[in-house]
Amino acid sequence: MGKPPAFQFYANDFMDATRMWDAFACGLYIRLLCVQWTHGSIPDDQRRIAKGAGCDLAELQREWYLIEPKFPICEDGTRKNARLEVVRKRQQTVSDARSGAANARWNSNANASANDNAKTKQRKVKVKEKIEVEREGGKLKDESFEKFWTAYERKGNRKSAEQEWQKISPEDHSAIMANVPRYNASKPDMQFRRDGERYLKHRVWEDAIVIPTNKTATNGQARTQAERDAELDRIVDERYGL
């Protein structure tokens, strides 16, 4: 990060420290503080200092006894005002903290935007998975309902049946698809079956499937429920290959 272009100036402290100085000495002090802030230090060379401050060497030397203690020599051979460096460090710390907070907000906003985009894409994928992009009469077909409508043999009103299908949970959809072949097989006479809308509306798939009891086993006795269930399974296997 670049050097801050300005520093805090504590007017009361400056006035207390230079109360007995003349105006020229005060102006020279301020100029040298500005040189140090901009360049990091001032040189330990009176001629260069005078040139940098915009004054004659003689003018600098006349006030040097006041100025010199404010800029002691450092290990690197240059002169620095210690308090000004404390101000610089404090200001840099605040600036870095603000920059870090700004970056964090930017990253947070960027991540939130990326998450929103990802969620939008996921929703689109789910819609595409749920609904075939296949138009029929200007209407999109629901793939799960299509499978039910194909398997269920007594159709009835398709639109009403599809509306009932949409009211049912995906878990019940699976139960329905497992029940349909057995329901069809249990009622070989189509007229005794409910149409698709009523099958769904009245949750017929939850009812027990009963095979007519007027048939008897080979020994002349009425068939047991286990025998009727076995017969139903046989019919389903033969008709649907399940």
C-alpha positions in Angstrom: 0.0 0.0 0.0 1.3 3.6 -0.8 2.4 6.0 1.9 -0.5 8.1 3.4 -0.5 11.6 2.0 -1.2 13.3 5.3 -0.6 13.0 9.0 -2.3 14.3 12.1 -0.9 17.6 13.4 -1.4 18.1 17.2 -1.6 21.9 17.4 -1.5 22.2 21.2 1.6 19.9 21.5 3.3 21.8 18.7 2.6 25.2 20.4 3.9 24.0 23.7 7.1 22.5 22.2 7.9 25.7 20.1 6.5 28.4 22.4 9.9 30.3 22.6 10.8 29.8 18.9 10.6 32.5 16.3 8.4 32.1 13.2 11.3 31.1 11.0 12.3 28.2 13.3 8.7 27.0 13.5 8.3 27.1 9.7 11.6 25.3 9.3 10.5 22.6 11.7 7.2 22.0 9.9 8.9 21.8 6.5 11.4 19.2 7.8 8.5 17.2 9.3 6.9 17.2 5.8 10.2 16.1 4.2 10.5 13.2 6.6 6.8 12.2 6.1 7.3 12.2 2.3 10.7 10.6 2.1 10.9 8.6 5.3 13.7 10.6 6.9 15.9 13.7 6.5 19.6 13.4 5.6 22.4 14.1 8.2 23.9 16.8 6.0 23.1 20.5 6.8 23.6 21.6 3.2 21.1 19.0 1.9 18.7 19.8 4.7 18.9 23.5 3.9 18.2 22.8 0.2 15.3 20.5 1.0 13.8 23.0 3.4 14.2 25.9 0.9 16.5 28.1 3.0 20.1 29.2 3.1 22.7 27.2 4.9 23.4 30.2 7.2 19.7 30.5 8.1 19.6 26.8 8.9 22.7 26.9 11.0 21.3 29.9 13.0 18.3 27.8 14.1 19.9 24.3 14.1 20.4 24.2 17.9 16.6 24.2 18.2 15.9 21.9 15.3 18.6 19.2 15.8 17.2 17.6 19.0 13.8 17.1 17.2 15.5 14.9 14.6 18.0 12.5 16.3 20.4 10.3 14.2 19.1 6.8 13.6 21.0 3.5 13.0 20.7 3.9 9.3 22.6 7.3 9.5 19.5 9.5 8.7 17.6 11.7 11.0 14.0 11.1 12.1 11.5 12.7 14.4 10.4 9.8 16.6 6.9 11.0 17.3 6.2 11.4 13.6 7.1 7.8 13.0 4.8 6.7 15.8 2.0 8.7 14.1 2.9 7.0 10.8 2.8 3.5 12.3 -0.5 4.2 14.0 -2.1 5.6 10.9 -0.8 2.7 8.8 -2.4 0.3 11.3 -5.7 2.0 11.0 -5.5 2.2 7.2 -4.6 -1.5 7.0 -7.5 -2.4 9.2 -10.0 -0.4 7.1 -8.5 -1.9 3.9 -8.8 -5.4 5.4 -12.4 -4.8 6.4 -13.3 -3.4 3.0 -11.7 -6.5 1.3 -13.6 -8.8 3.7 -16.9 -7.1 2.8 -16.0 -7.3 -0.9 -15.2 -11.0 -0.6 -18.3 -11.6 1.4 -20.5 -9.8 -1.2 -18.6 -11.7 -4.0 -19.2 -15.0 -2.3 -22.8 -14.2 -1.6 -23.3 -13.3 -5.3 -21.5 -16.5 -6.4 -23.7 -18.6 -4.0 -26.9 -16.9 -5.4 -25.8 -17.8 -8.9 -25.0 -21.3 -7.9 -28.4 -21.7 -6.2 -30.1 -20.3 -9.3 -28.3 -22.8 -11.5 -29.3 -25.6 -9.1 -32.9 -24.6 -9.2 -32.8 -24.6 -13.0 -31.2 -28.0 -13.1 -33.9 -29.4 -10.7 -36.6 -27.9 -12.9 -35.1 -29.5 -15.9 -34.8 -32.8 -14.2 -38.4 -32.7 -13.0 -39.9 -31.5 -16.2 -39.0 -32.8 -19.6 -38.3 -30.2 -22.1 -40.8 -31.8 -24.4 -43.8 -29.7 -25.5 -47.2 -31.2 -26.3 -49.9 -28.9 -27.2 -48.0 -26.0 -25.8 -47.7 -27.6 -22.3 -44.7 -29.1 -20.6 -45.0 -32.7 -19.6 -44.3 -33.8 -16.0 -42.1 -37.0 -16.4 -43.4 -38.6 -13.2 -47.0 -38.1 -14.1 -46.4 -39.4 -17.7 -45.1 -42.7 -16.2 -48.2 -43.0 -14.0 -50.5 -42.1 -16.9 -48.9 -44.7 -19.1 -49.1 -47.4 -16.5 -52.7 -46.7 -15.3 -55.0 -48.4 -17.7 -58.3 -46.6 -17.0 -57.5 -43.1 -17.9 -60.5 -40.7 -17.4 -59.8 -36.9 -17.5 -56.1 -36.4 -17.9 -56.1 -32.7 -16.8 -58.0 -33.5 -13.5 -55.8 -36.5 -12.8 -52.6 -34.4 -13.4 -53.9 -31.8 -11.0 -54.5 -34.4 -8.3 -51.0 -35.8 -9.0 -49.4 -32.5 -8.3 -51.0 -32.4 -4.8 -49.3 -35.7 -3.9 -45.8 -36.0 -2.4 -42.9 -37.6 -4.3 -42.8 -40.4 -1.7 -46.4 -41.2 -2.4 -45.6 -41.1 -6.1 -43.2 -44.0 -5.6 -45.9 -45.9 -3.6 -48.4 -45.3 -6.4 -46.1 -46.6 -9.1 -45.5 -49.8 -7.1 -49.3 -50.2 -6.5 -50.6 -49.6 -10.0 -49.7 -53.0 -11.6 -51.2 -54.9 -8.7 -54.4 -52.7 -8.8 -54.8 -53.3 -12.5 -54.3 -57.0 -12.1 -56.7 -57.2 -9.2 -59.6 -55.8 -11.3 -59.4 -57.4 -14.7 -62.8 -56.0 -15.6 -62.0 -52.3 -16.5 -65.5 -51.1 -15.4 -64.8 -51.9 -11.8 -61.7 -49.7 -11.7 -61.7 -46.1 -10.7 -60.5 -43.6 -13.3 -57.1 -42.0 -12.8 -58.5 -38.8 -11.1 -60.5 -40.7 -8.5 -57.7 -43.3 -7.9 -55.4 -40.4 -6.9 -58.0 -38.2 -5.1 -59.2 -41.1 -2.9 -55.7 -42.5 -2.3 -56.8 -45.9 -3.6 -53.2 -47.1 -3.5 -53.4 -47.2 0.3 -56.3 -49.6 0.2 -55.8 -53.3 0.7 -56.0 -55.2 -2.6 -58.6 -58.1 -2.5 -59.0 -60.7 -5.1 -62.6 -62.0 -5.6 -63.3 -65.0 -3.4 -65.8 -66.8 -5.6 -63.1 -69.1 -7.1 -62.0 -72.2 -5.2 -58.7 -74.0 -5.0 -58.2 -77.3 -6.8 -59.3 -79.2 -3.7 -62.8 -77.5 -3.8 -62.1 -75.4 -0.7 -62.3 -71.5 -0.7 -58.8 -70.1 -1.3 -57.0 -68.5 1.6 -55.8 -64.8 1.5 -52.2 -66.1 1.0 -53.3 -68.1 -2.0 -55.2 -65.0 -3.4 -52.1 -62.9 -2.9 -50.0 -65.5 -4.7 -52.4 -65.5 -7.6 -52.3 -61.7 -7.8 -48.5 -61.8 -7.9 -48.6 -64.4 -10.7 -51.0 -62.2 -12.7 -48.8 -59.1 -12.2 -45.7 -61.1 -13.3 -47.4 -62.3 -16.4 -48.9 -59.0 -17.4 -46.1 -56.6 -16.5 -43.0 -58.8 -16.3 -42.3 -57.6 -12.7 
